[in-house]
Every structure is written in C-alpha cells, then in structure tokens.
C-alpha cells in the first residue's frame, strides 16, 4: 500500500513540474522542444516493445500492446505536429508565385 502512495506522489509531482516547465517555454523554443520530445517518445516506444516481448501473461501482453499502440500514436502525432510547425516558418516566394 505504501508503494501505491509513493507512486501517486511521484506522478503528481512529475505532472505539476512538467506543467510548470512547459508553460514557461518561450514560443520560439517550442519547435526544438517538440523535436527533442519526439526523440524521447521514440525511445519510450522501443522500450515498450522490449517489455512487450518479455510479457508472460495475457494481461501483461494486453497492457504492453496498448502501451506500444499509444506510444506509436504519440510519436507519429508529434512528428506530424512538428512538421506542420516547421512549414509555418518556410519563406513564401515574393510576387505570389
């Protein structure tokens, strides 16, 4: 029971800290920050696949599969958003061409 409270406490601290850090990032740094977080999401996805490969019970396999699917969606969505953000910074040709 104590480990459950400790895990909840750590989760809440991480959520609060993450919110505070991200809310203070200047607009100009959002694109590099997104790019770095996409890299981390890719590593998390690989880790989820490794853990899924070592799952023994059906419940572990189901949780691992959901983790891999959500991790893949998160990484792919992050790359798509970053690509759209980078398109906003492309220079438009002068003269409407």
Secondary structure as GFF3:
##gff-version 3
##sequence-region A 1 97
A	DSSP	alpha_helix	2	23	.	.	.	ID=ss1
A	DSSP	three_ten_helix	27	29	.	.	.	ID=ss2
A	DSSP	alpha_helix	30	53	.	.	.	ID=ss3
A	DSSP	alpha_helix	58	88	.	.	.	ID=ss4
###
